[in-house]
Amino acid sequence: MMRANQADHAVPAPQSVVAIVGRPNVGKSSLFNALVGMRAAIVDPTPGTTRDAVARTVTEAGRTFELVDTAGMIGDADDKIEKCIQRQVALALETATLVVFAVDASEGVTGADNRIAARLRSARAQVVVVANKIDRKSAMWTVAEVHRLGLGEPFLVSAAHRTGIRELKRAIAARLPQQTVSVPAAPPVIRIAVLGRQNVGKSTLVNRLARQERVLVDSTPGTTRDAVEVRCGTGDAAFIAVDTAGLKKKGTAQTTIDLWSRHRTFMALRQADVALFLTDATEKIGEIDKRIAADIVENTVPCVVCVNKWDLARGKAVSSDYRAYLDRMLPALSFAPISVMSALDGTNVANTVKVARELVKQSRTRIGTGQLNQVLRRITESYSPQSVDMGLARVYFATQVGVAPVHIVLFVNNPRKFSRRYLSFLKQRLRSMLPFAEVPIRLSLRGRPEKRDFCENRKDFS
């Protein structure tokens, strides 16, 4: 069975951009999540939680648009990261078809709100004003102040309680231009999760793929906090790249934002069609790299191991040596292809995406039962699954029951007679003899009816 998320992106590419803006802590991310209908952005009372512009595609009343959650707008910024954040906010405003200006009705209109309103009055995009947090007792007293911003009648909502969200969503769609063409649903767009520890170059790679600065890049560890989806390419070559937060070492102090970042990274992996696992050519493989590799294997996601910053290692190592090194340090991913690349200067990036697409194709391949059993017979004849302590282990036949990931069921006499070592060998041989050479395989064992208590799914040992 294909991953459930694939149907979600079988929609036309958005033709309009709707950006949510406002000062920090007015509930923009909560509003974004309410409009999207899922928790797609991290929500935390800490000011400055949102850094990158998080985007999701929304369809309402026949209009498809990209909804963008932006960081809080502030005045002049001295901090380097904050300057980058405000550049992203400015880019969102420049590209927006419509701007949703969120104000905290429970606090009233502030000087910062007035400055943002003045900026929006000269913007080319339409503006919809939203008075958020109207569920609080003090809110209704300040609605009149929102009127005086001069941007039209405000929509009264409570993002936390989903009050007024349906009406707001319809109003947004009604203000957007009609689709220029009526197009059928496009083929599913593949999702590529970009994974790796902190400062390995994930955001640089996503910006390279997007051909613009869509996510923040800085040497400060933890710059990326959310899983940021970026649509890249056009037409049949389109895909969604998901920039993820780098994981921290065990034992490091974890804030609420860190925990949510970790959760979002794991969700991005589980929903991905393929992963680009970035390692740093200038540093040794460490504990965090091994943890990420284990997560990839556990979730049976096809993976390209990307040796990034190869431009800095050129002349110090050769790719063949690095293959042997990675096989030794990350043995669970020995079947995965390796790509040496530089996200900074673009070396081998396009080819890496081609490899990722090939892995998706492999993972969606289905083999006939006859061909599968011919191959299986040859494997078991060359190396039979002997069980010394429990008697002879027998494989009767096999069938492929799913794709993405490849899922094969073996009908056997007793699943308990099959060792982990033999199952690993079997998957290795199946990869080499079938068109699954570089993708994970999930094996399930089913016994005869009287053995069913022992026969359900076993853990993947790829």
N, C-alpha and C positions, 0 to 999 in steps of 0.2 A: 504494500500500500504506500502511495506517495505521502510525503509529509503533509500534514493537514493545512499548513500555511499557504501552500501553493495556490489554492483556489482564491485566496484573498487578494492576490495581485494580478488576477486575470481581468484587468480593467484597463480602459484607455488611459494613456498618459494624461495627467492633469494639464489643463490649458490656462488655469488661473491660479494665482498665489494669494492666500489670505494670511496676513501676519498679525499675530497678537502682540501688542506692545503695551508698555506702561512702566511705572517706576517699580523698584524692587518690592516684593512681598505684598502685591495687591491680589494675588491668586491667579496669575496668568497660567501657570502650569496646571492648576486644578481645572481652570476653564478649558484649557487645551484637552486634557484627559476627558472631560465631560463631553466635549464636542466630538472627539474621536470615538468615544464609547469604550475606552479601555485605559488602563494605567500605562500610558506610553511615555510619560515624562516624570522624572523624580520630583516629588513634592516634599518639601521640608521647610520649617519656619526659619531656617538659617538664611539671612540675606545673601544673595549671590549664589544660591544653589545652582540655578540654571546658568550655564556658560555657553555651550554650543546651541545653535539654532536647531531644535528638534523638529522634524517634519513628518507628517503622515498624510496619505491620500484619503480624502473624504468624498463620498458621493451623496448628493442630496437633491431631490426634485429634478433629476436628469442632468445635473451639473456635477462635474468632477473637478475638485480643486485640491491644491496642496496647502494644508494648514500648517503654519510655522509658529512654534513657541519660541519667543526670543528672551534674552536676558533682560533684566531690569535696566531701563534707560536712566543714565545719570548725566551730569554735566561733564566738565573737563576731567579726564582721568590721568593720574600720574603713574599708576602701576602699569607695567608692561602687559600683563595678561588682561587687565581691564581695558586697555586701549584696543587690544585685539577683539575683545568681546563687543565693544561699542562699534567697531568697524563692521562686525557681523550684523548688529542691529541695523546699522545704516544701510547695509546691502539688502537686508530683508525689506526695508522701507522702499528702497529704490525699485525693487523687482515686484512689489506687491500690487495686485489688482485692487485689493480692498484691505483696509487696516481695521482691526478690532482694537479699540483703545480701552483698556481695562482700568477702572478706578475703584478704590476700596471705599465703598459707601459707608462702612462703619467708622472710618476715620475722617471722612470729609475730604474736600478738595484741598490739596496742598500746593505750595509754591512749585514743587516739581511737576505736579499735574498740569498746572497752568503753563509751565514752560514747554511741556510736551505737546499740549493742545495748540500752542502758538506755532510750533514746528509742523504739526499735522495740518493746520489750516492752509499752509502753503504747499502741502504735498500734492502730487498729481493724483494719488489714489483716493477712492471714496473712503470715508471714515464712518465706522459704526461705534458709538460709545456704549460701553457696558458698565453699569454700576453693580459691582459684585459684592457679595456678603450681605445681601439685604435681609438675611435671616436674623441678623443681630439687631437688638432693640434700638440702637442709636442710628441705624442705617437710614430709615425713612426720613429723618430730620435733615439729612444732607443731600437728598435727591435733588432738591431745588438748586443746590450749588452746582451739581453736575450739569444742569440745564444751562447755567451761565458760562460754561466752557465754549459755547457757540458752535458746537458740532452736531447739533440736532438732538432729537428726543432720545434719551438713554433707554437701553433695555435693562430691566431690573432682573437680576439673576442671583442665584446662590449656587455656585459651582460645586460646593461641598455637598449640597443636598439635591443637586440636579434640578432645581427650580428655575423655570424659564428657559431652559436649554433648548428644548424642542422648538420653541418660537424663535429663539435667536438663530438656530441653525437654518431654519426656513428663510428667515430674513436675509441671512448672508447669501444663500443660494439665489434668492430673488434679485439681489443686487449685482450678481455676476453676469457677464455676457453669455449668450447662448453658445453652445459648442459650435465651432465653425464648421465641423463636419460630423455626420453621424457615423460613428465607427463601431464595429462589433468588438466584443471583448477580445483583447489581445491574448496571445499565448502566455502562459505563466512566466513572469519575469523571475529569473533565478536570484536567490539571496546569497550573498557572499559575506560571511562573518570574518572580520579582520581581528585576529586574536594575538595576544602576546603580553609579556610583562611590561612594566612601565618603561617609557623612554626607548622603546625598541623601534619606533618609527611608524606606528599604526596610523596616526592622524595624517602624517606626511603622505603616506600611501593613499589614503582615501581622498585627500585633496588632489593628488596626482591623477587618480582615476576620474574624479569629478571635473578636473581641469579648471578648478577655481577654489578659493579658500572657503570651504564649507564648514570645516571644523578647526578648532584652535590648535596651533602647534607651538609648543614651548618646552624648554628643557626642564621645567619644574615638574617633578613627579606628581602624578595625579591631576594633571591639567584636564584630561577628559574624564567626565564623571558619569555620563549617561551613555546608553547605546544609541548612537546617532545614525539614522538611516539616510543615505544619500542616493538618489537616482542618478545613474551614470549611463552614458551612451544613449542611442536612439534606435527606434525601430526594432528589428530582430536582434540587434546587438545590445539592447538595453539590459541593465541589471541593477540590483540594489546592493550597494556596499554598506555594511554596518560597522561603523567604528565603535570599538568597545573600550571600556576602562581597563587599564592595566591592573593586574592583581598584585596585592601586597604579600610580603612574606608572612608566614604564620608567626603569631606572637606580637606582630605589630599592632599598635592601638587602632581599633576600628570604630569610626564614628557611624552614626546612622546613615549618613550619605555614603560612606564606604561600603556598608552592608548592602544598601540598595544598588550601588554601582556593581557590586559582585553579582547580585541577583540578576541584574539586567544583562550582564555579560553572559551568564549561563543561559538565560532565556534566548539571547541572540544566537548562541551556539545551537540550542535545541531546535530553533526554528529555521536554521540555515540549510540550504541545499549543498553548500560546500564551504569549507573554512580555509582561509589563508592564515597559517600559523607562523608568525614572524619571530625569528630568532636574530640575535645580534652577532654578526660575523666577527666583531672585535672583542666579544666577551664569551666566557665559557657557559655551557649549558648548566643551569642551576636548578634548584628545587622547584621554583615557580614554573619553569619550562616543563619540567616533568609532570607537575600537577595539571597543567593545561593539556599536555599530550594524553594523560589518563582520562581527562574529561572528554576529549575528542573521541577516544576509543570507546568509552562507555556509552556515548550517545550515537555511535556508529555513523558519524558524519564524514564524508569524503574530505580529504585534506591535502593541501599543498604546503609542504614545509618550506617557508621562504627565508633564505639566509640573506637578511637585509644588511645594508651598509657594506656591501661587497667592494665598493669603490675604496673604502678605507683599509680593506684587507688585501687588496690586489697586490701581488708580489710577495705576500707573506704566506699564502696558502693557495692550494689548487682545489677545484671543486671535487675531484675524485677523493682526495684526502678527507674533505669535509663530509662526504657521503659515508665513509667508513666511521668517522667520528660520531655522526648522528645516529647511525645504526647501533653503535655501542652505547650511546647515552640515552637514546629514545627507542629502544628495541620494539616497543609496541606499535611504532609507526614505520617500521622498516619497509612496508609495502607502499608507503606514500611517496609520490614524486617529490623531488627537491628542486627548487629554483633559486639560483643565486641572482641577486638583484640589488638595485639601489633605488629606493623610493624618492630620494632627494633629486637625483639627476635623470630618473626614468629608465635606467638601464634594465632591460629585460622585463619591465612591468607589463607591457602588452602581451608578451608571450606567456607570462604567468597567468593572466586572465584566460588565455586560450587553453592552457592546461586545466584550469579550474572548470571551464565549460566541458572539457572532455571527461573529467571525472563525474560531472553531473550526468552526462550521457551514459557513462558506464553504469552508474548507480540506478538508472532507469531502464536498463536492459533486462529483458525477460527471455529466459531460455526454456525451450520445450522440455517436457518431462522425459521424452525418449533420449534426447541428446544428453541431458543431465545424468540419467542413469547409466548411459554408456560410459561417460567419463568417470562416474563414481565406481563402476565395476572395475575399470582399469586401475583406479587408485587402490581399492581394497584388495585386489589381486596382487599388487606389488608390495603392499604393506597392510596386512590384515590387522584389525583392531583386537588383538589378543588381550585378555584380561586374566592375569595370573591368579588372582585371589578369588575371582567370582565366575570363572569359567569362560567359555567362548562368547565373544561379543559379535553379534551379527547385524548387518545393515541389509534390510529387505529392499527398500527402494526410497527414492527421494523426489520431492517436488518443490518448485519455487512458488511461494505463496505471496511474495511481495517484492516491491521495488522501492528504492530510495528510503531506507536502505534495502539492499538485496537480502531477502529473507528466504532461507531454504529449510524445509522440514525433512528430517531423516526418520523413517519408520524403522525401528530396531527391535531386537528381542528384549533388551533391558537397558534403559538409559544409564543406570548406575554402573554398568560395565565399561563405559567409555571414559577414559581419563582426559584430563585437561590437555595433557601433552598431545594425545592423539587428535583431539578436536582442533587444536592449533595447527597440527600437521595437515589435517584434512582441509582446513580453510586455505592454508598456503598452497596446497596442490590444486584446489578448485580455482583459485585465482590464476594460477599459471596455465591452466588448461581451458579456462572459459574466459569470456570477455569482461572479466572483473579484476584485471590484474592489479589495479591501483586503488581499489575501494574496499571498505570494510564489508564483511559478510556476517550476517546474523544467522546462527544455527540453532534450531530447536530440535529436540529429540522426543519422539513419541513411541511408546512401547505397545506391545499387544494389549488388548482390552483389559486383561487381568493385571497388567502392570501400570495402568494409567496413573496410579498414585505417584509414580516416580517420573512421569514422562513429560511434564509440562516444561515451559521455557527454561533454558539454562542461560547462565550469564555468558555474554560474548567474550571470547578469549582472543580476539584479534590482536 
